[in-house]
Amino acid sequence: MDVVFTNLPDTPDVEQVVLDKQGILAGARPGLIFVDNSTIKPAAARNLAVRLAERAVMSLDAPVSGGDIGARNGTLAIMVGGPLEALEKVRPVFQAIGKTVTHVGEAGAGQVAKAANQIMVAAQMVAMGELLMFSQKAGVDPQKVVEAIKDGAAQCWTLDVKPARLFAGNRTPGFKALMQAKDLNIILETAREYGIPLPSAAVDAQLYNAMLQNGMGELDNSAVIGMIEQLAGVKLKIV
């Protein structure tokens, strides 16, 4: 069984690697399985699946979530679109890198799931920045606030992992803000295609795109707090 995996920054990169005159499509043999772990536009994933199927190549869009920690520990969440037959053939590889493997649906479904994931991730990062600034400017220790709320209804991966890094002054990636901005732009473009209102995601996209304009794109996506700091006129206290 021949399998090709890709994990590239953006939609044009995947399209070039697959469709270029010296790309995967040009050299593919019938029976090849193409697995893309990138986060790209759902429409592009569907188009690539059609093009590859013309050469008897099965395609899986299989973006992942879990950050650098999940990648190192082999505990990524993998969301898969494409033929179930192809997924079953490559499942042992997925199980080596991921904790959960979910077949979401046909081609493009994995990318839709990843876009949904990124809506939630961005919302959590922005909300964390807001609650930290809210607490500090209201005269309360934000560390104590995080301790008080992280095991209640506000519990989430972001509050479990990110505050300690921010309190230590560590805003290095992790998952780069520029990639979060890219994902949000994909989300909004897809939402426009389907006429879906996403008011919160639109505001989050503005904040992440502002990070890029302010030279903060290489920082961690949790560093969106920097934009909240600018608006609040105060920096998070480092401890």
C-alpha positions, 0 to 999 in steps of 0.5 A: 500500500502506497500512502503519501502524507502532507502537512503544509501551511495553507491551501495554495501550498497543498494545491501546488504539491498535489497539482504541480506538473511534478506533483503527487497527481502527476506521479500517482499510481492507482491505489495510492492513498493521499492523506492531508493533515493540513488545515485548508479550505473545505472546498479545496479539499473536495476539489483535490479529492475529485482530481485525485479520484480521476487517477484512482487515488483515494484522498483523506483530508485529515487535519489535526488538533492538540497543539505542539503538546499533542504532536509530541505526545501522540495524542492529537485529535484527528478529524477525517473526511473521505472514503471510510475504506481509505481511513481503515487502511491508514488507521494504524498510522493515525493511531500512532500520532493521535488519541482520537480518530473520527470519520466525520464524513465525505471529502471536505468534512474533516476540514469543516470539523477543523474549521469548527474547532478553530472557531472555538479555539480562537474564541477561547484564546480571546476570552482568556485574554479578556478575563485576565485583563478584566481581573487585573484592571478590576484590582484582582489577581488574575492568577487567583481568578484562573484558579477559581474558575478553571475547574468550574463551567469555564474549564477548557483546554486553554485555561488548563494550558495557557495561563501559566505560560502567559504569567511566566512571560512566555508568548512563544509558539505553540501554535503561531498566531499567523496560522490562527489568523489564516484559519479564521480567514478560511472560516470566514471565507467558507461562511460567506460561501454558505451564507453563515453568520459568524459575528464572534469569529469575525471579531476574533479574526480582526484581532488576529489579523491586527496581531499580524499588522503589529508584528506579532504573527510569530507569537503563540495564538494565546498572545492575542492578549497583546491586542487586549492589552493595547485596548486596555492600556495595561500589560499583564503582570509577569510573575 
